[in-house]
Amino acid sequence: MVSVAGDAGEAGRRYWLRLLPVLALLAAVTRLPSFTRPLWNPDEGYLATQARQLAAGGTLYETVVDRKPPLLPWLYRGAFELFGDRPPWSLWPLKALAVLAVLAGAVLLASLARRRWGDRAGLLAGVCYVLASVALVPEDTQAATFEVFMLPWTVLAMWCADRGRWAGAGLAVAGAVLTKQTGGAVLLPVLWLLWTSRAGWWPLARLSAATALPVLAAALLHGPARFVFWMVTGSGSYVSADGAVGHALIRGLANCGLFAAGCLPMLLALLYVARTGRPMTRTGDVWVWLAASGAAVTVGLQFFGHYFLQLTPAVALLAAAALRHLTARGAVAVIAANSLIAAGFLTWALLLFPRTEPVHQQRLAAEVRARTAPTDRVLLWGMHPEGYWLSGRAPASRYLTAGFLTNFSGGRGGARVGEQHAMDGAWPYFRRELRLRPPALIVDDSRGKPYALPRTPTLRSYVARHYELVATFDGADLYARSPAPGR
């Protein structure tokens, strides 16, 4: 415990022996809703399907693809290897790891705040971090996906930099980048700390090498060209907001407002202390951290709710810096008020958040399973790759969603959708996959979305030549191979 916190002596031991159970209990309670559903959003289903494909001999960024770094797919793969991959219980180990990830972030942030401002600030920072972690739509906060596992790396980077451990800070930045690209934003406050400490060139060299080498190793392991394409250069159309700026801004303002509401007592306390002119010492790097995180949220103008989780460490640390100026009774009142708000978000998650889409996907997966053999490959034309994992059927294509082939994204409201906006080279590769391994079943689960089969000429033509409609189930059209292919 003491080595993790960086504290020594009997007082430090007593402090952490009291604080750790509190933070552990709080993290477990706030993550409790995540265990009440097989999965919370398509990202979990995507990662589960990727992990299963990797276990079957797939190659990341070749036969198994996504616009994300490799660390989390391999974490899912390792968990499946240890605990099995059958739904729905096979995601429970990942959900448990997500609890530990939240706890790790809270402990590191508490240690950082305690070193700067004392015992009470450490307690406040850890508690505020956990409470802020649920201040969004439940499907964004309860899923065991990228931001949840990225954030402990970012906090670790700041924890190391605060102590002048520049190689450790660089390794943590690399861990964040290899979990999600925007995790690299934490490098800016780390560099700020290095600059303000006047550490010199040798620490900068250590920081740079420790950051770059793991990323370079990952690129060499997976193939530099493929790695760069899927991590950076292949997402031009996806991050473009052409034709959807208004929709993106409304979405961004809505999620920003929701996050602010979820952290309102903390933010009001911060505003009050700032207006009274009380000194917010040793917070320059935290403001840089908040600004860099805000820029990371804004990149691409997608503004999905889970992006805003990247703001939580800096917000919690600033809240702790402000709350230490209040009386004990005032600080307790702020934490109590924020706990009530967090309880509201948990109630939303447990009792009120709609289950329509998850139920649809489970029902559709059962239908796919009933109509195919375990060795069959299927094509689920939609934006819910969890269907592959739920049905236990392998995907017929490396493109697990229609988004790669049409540029559809929930953050764009249907703008710039169509074959002409697909990723470079996607359709030739997709046609080759269909020719070499025709799926036993094609499921058009677009349900009126802009990527629907009638609006996708190449796939519509292929289905018309080789398949016939055999059922419409729960709004999805199911196509089986026709008796006379190629008619």
C-alpha positions, 0 to 999 in steps of 0.5 A, spaced: 500 500 500 505 504 502 509 503 495 503 505 491 502 511 494 509 513 495 508 515 502 512 512 508 512 511 516 506 509 520 502 515 519 502 514 512 500 506 513 494 508 517 492 513 512 492 508 507 489 503 511 483 507 512 482 510 505 483 504 501 477 500 503 473 507 502 475 508 495 474 500 494 467 500 496 465 506 493 468 504 486 464 497 487 458 501 488 458 505 482 460 500 478 455 495 480 450 497 474 455 494 469 454 487 472 446 487 471 447 487 463 451 482 458 453 488 455 452 496 455 454 498 448 457 496 442 464 497 444 464 492 449 461 487 443 466 489 438 472 488 443 469 481 445 468 479 438 475 481 436 478 477 442 474 471 439 477 472 432 484 473 435 483 467 439 481 463 433 488 465 429 486 472 427 491 478 426 490 484 429 489 490 423 489 485 418 483 480 419 481 483 425 481 491 425 478 497 428 480 504 429 483 503 436 490 501 439 491 494 441 492 494 448 484 493 450 483 487 444 489 483 447 486 484 454 479 482 452 483 476 449 487 474 455 481 474 459 477 470 455 483 465 455 483 465 462 475 465 463 472 463 457 468 467 452 461 464 452 456 470 453 453 473 458 458 471 463 465 472 460 465 479 460 464 479 468 472 478 469 473 485 464 467 488 468 471 486 475 477 489 472 474 496 470 472 496 478 480 495 479 481 500 474 477 506 477 480 504 484 487 505 481 485 511 478 482 514 485 488 511 489 493 514 484 489 521 484 489 521 492 496 520 493 497 526 488 493 530 492 495 528 498 503 530 496 501 537 494 495 539 499 495 534 505 491 528 507 484 531 507 485 533 499 487 526 498 481 523 501 477 528 497 480 527 490 479 520 490 472 520 492 471 526 487 474 522 482 469 516 483 463 520 483 465 524 477 466 517 473 458 516 473 456 523 471 454 521 464 449 516 460 449 509 463 451 506 457 457 511 457 460 510 464 458 502 465 461 499 459 468 496 460 471 500 454 477 504 452 476 510 457 475 506 463 482 503 462 485 509 459 484 513 465 489 510 470 495 510 465 493 518 465 493 519 472 499 514 473 503 519 468 502 525 472 503 521 479 510 519 476 511 526 473 510 529 480 515 525 483 520 526 477 520 519 475 520 521 468 521 514 465 515 512 469 511 517 466 513 516 459 511 509 460 504 511 463 503 515 457 505 510 452 500 505 456 495 511 455 496 511 448 496 504 446 489 504 450 486 509 446 489 515 442 487 521 445 490 518 452 496 521 449 493 528 451 496 527 458 503 528 455 502 536 455 501 537 463 507 532 464 511 536 459 509 542 463 511 539 470 518 537 466 519 544 464 517 548 470 521 543 474 527 545 470 529 538 470 533 539 464 535 535 457 536 528 460 529 527 463 526 530 457 530 524 453 528 519 458 521 521 458 521 521 450 524 514 449 520 511 454 513 514 451 516 512 444 519 505 445 513 502 447 509 505 441 514 503 436 514 496 439 507 495 438 507 498 431 513 493 429 509 487 432 503 489 428 506 492 422 508 499 421 503 501 415 497 497 418 498 500 425 499 507 422 493 506 418 488 504 423 491 508 428 491 515 425 491 516 417 485 511 415 480 515 419 479 522 415 472 521 413 470 518 420 473 525 424 470 530 418 464 533 421 462 536 414 455 537 414 454 535 421 457 541 425 450 543 428 449 536 430 455 535 433 455 541 437 448 540 440 451 533 442 457 536 445 453 541 449 448 536 451 454 531 454 458 537 457 451 539 460 450 532 463 457 531 465 457 538 469 450 537 472 453 530 475 459 534 478 455 540 479 457 541 487 464 540 486 464 545 480 460 550 484 465 549 490 471 550 485 467 557 483 466 559 490 473 558 492 476 562 485 471 568 487 474 569 494 481 569 491 483 563 496 490 561 493 489 555 488 497 553 489 500 547 485 494 547 480 498 550 474 499 543 471 492 541 473 489 546 468 493 544 463 491 537 464 484 539 464 485 543 457 489 538 454 483 533 456 478 538 453 482 538 446 482 530 446 474 530 447 473 535 442 478 532 436 474 529 431 467 533 433 464 526 435 462 528 442 460 521 444 459 521 452 464 516 454 469 521 451 468 526 457 470 521 462 477 523 460 476 530 464 474 526 470 481 526 473 483 533 472 476 535 475 477 531 481 483 534 482 481 541 482 475 540 486 480 537 491 484 543 491 478 547 492 474 543 497 481 543 502 479 551 503 472 550 506 470 548 513 470 540 514 462 541 514 462 545 508 467 539 504 462 534 507 456 538 504 459 538 497 461 531 497 454 529 500 450 533 495 455 530 489 453 523 492 446 524 492 447 526 484 451 520 483 446 515 486 441 518 481 445 516 476 446 509 479 438 509 479 438 511 472 442 505 470 439 500 474 432 501 474 430 506 468 435 506 462 432 502 456 433 495 455 430 495 448 436 495 444 440 490 448 434 485 448 433 486 440 440 484 439 439 478 444 433 476 440 436 477 433 442 473 436 438 467 438 435 467 431 441 467 427 444 461 432 437 457 430 438 458 422 446 457 422 451 451 424 456 453 429 462 453 423 458 458 419 460 465 418 455 470 418 454 478 416 451 482 420 449 489 416 449 494 422 452 497 428 451 492 433 457 487 432 455 484 439 451 480 435 457 476 433 459 474 440 452 473 442 450 468 437 457 465 437 458 465 430 464 468 426 463 474 422 464 473 414 468 480 414 473 483 418 469 489 418 464 488 424 460 494 422 457 498 417 460 504 419 467 502 415 464 501 409 459 507 409 462 512 414 456 512 418 457 514 425 452 515 431 455 522 432 454 525 425 446 524 425 447 521 418 451 526 414 456 523 409 454 516 409 455 512 403 459 507 399 463 513 397 465 515 404 468 508 406 475 507 408 480 507 403 480 500 400 474 497 404 470 495 398 475 492 394 477 488 400 470 487 402 468 484 395 474 479 395 472 477 402 464 475 400 467 472 394 472 467 397 468 466 403 460 467 402 456 468 409 451 463 410 446 468 412 446 476 411 442 480 416 440 487 414 439 490 421 439 497 419 432 498 420 431 504 416 438 507 418 442 511 412 446 505 411 440 500 409 441 495 404 437 499 398 442 505 399 448 501 399 448 499 391 454 494 391 451 490 397 444 490 395 446 487 388 450 482 391 445 480 395 440 480 390 444 475 385 446 470 391 441 470 396 433 470 398 429 473 403 427 468 408 425 471 414 424 478 417 425 478 425 424 483 429 425 489 424 431 485 421 431 482 414 435 475 414 437 473 407 440 465 406 444 463 400 439 462 394 439 454 391 441 457 385 447 462 386 449 467 381 442 467 378 
